[in-house]
């Protein structure tokens, strides 16, 4: 499992497409994200954990490197 090391969470647009399974892309905003977050594959970043409990506003969601 590859991922980029990130020191701090970063924002991604809620219409960004991610993958839970190889070859099946979905928009982040269509996912049911549990309180603890959801690990998804984000192109050019690798495996990241997406959370929607961090208020970024402007159609953004919070993501951080998956461990």
VEXKEPA-287928 format. One record per residue (C-alpha): x, y, z; residue in one letter; residue number from 1. Coordinates in steps of 0.25 Angstrom, whole numbers. Layout:
# residues N
PT       u       v       w   vexmi   bavex
PT       X       Y       Z       A     NUM
...
# end
This chain:
# residues 67
PT       u       v       w   vexmi   bavex
PT       0       0       0       X       1
PT       6      13      -5       X       2
PT       3      27       1       X       3
PT      10      40       2       X       4
PT      15      45      15       X       5
PT       7      58      19       X       6
PT      10      66      32       X       7
PT      -4      72      32       X       8
PT     -18      69      26       X       9
PT     -21      75      13       X      10
PT     -34      79       6       X      11
PT     -40      72      -7       X      12
PT     -52      77     -15       X      13
PT     -64      69     -11       X      14
PT     -67      66     -26       X      15
PT     -53      59     -27       X      16
PT     -53      45     -32       X      17
PT     -47      34     -23       X      18
PT     -47      19     -23       X      19
PT     -51       9     -13       X      20
PT     -49      -2     -23       X      21
PT     -39      -3     -34       X      22
PT     -46       3     -47       X      23
PT     -58       8     -40       X      24
PT     -58      23     -38       X      25
PT     -68      31     -30       X      26
PT     -69      46     -25       X      27
PT     -65      48     -11       X      28
PT     -79      55      -8       X      29
PT     -86      42     -12       X      30
PT     -79      33      -1       X      31
PT     -85      30      13       X      32
PT     -73      34      21       X      33
PT     -73      29      36       X      34
PT     -69      38      47       X      35
PT     -56      31      48       X      36
PT     -53      34      33       X      37
PT     -52      26      21       X      38
PT     -39      21      13       X      39
PT     -40      23      -2       X      40
PT     -30      24     -13       X      41
PT     -28      38     -19       X      42
PT     -20      38     -32       X      43
PT      -6      45     -31       X      44
PT      -7      44     -15       X      45
PT      -9      29     -13       X      46
PT     -17      24      -1       X      47
PT     -23      35       8       X      48
PT     -33      36      19       X      49
PT     -45      45      16       X      50
PT     -53      52      27       X      51
PT     -65      61      26       X      52
PT     -65      66      41       X      53
PT     -54      77      38       X      54
PT     -61      90      34       X      55
PT     -53      94      21       X      56
PT     -65     100      14       X      57
PT     -67     103      -1       X      58
PT     -69      89      -5       X      59
PT     -56      84       1       X      60
PT     -54      71      10       X      61
PT     -42      68      18       X      62
PT     -32      57      15       X      63
PT     -19      52      21       X      64
PT      -9      41      18       X      65
PT     -15      27      21       X      66
PT      -6      19      31       X      67
# end
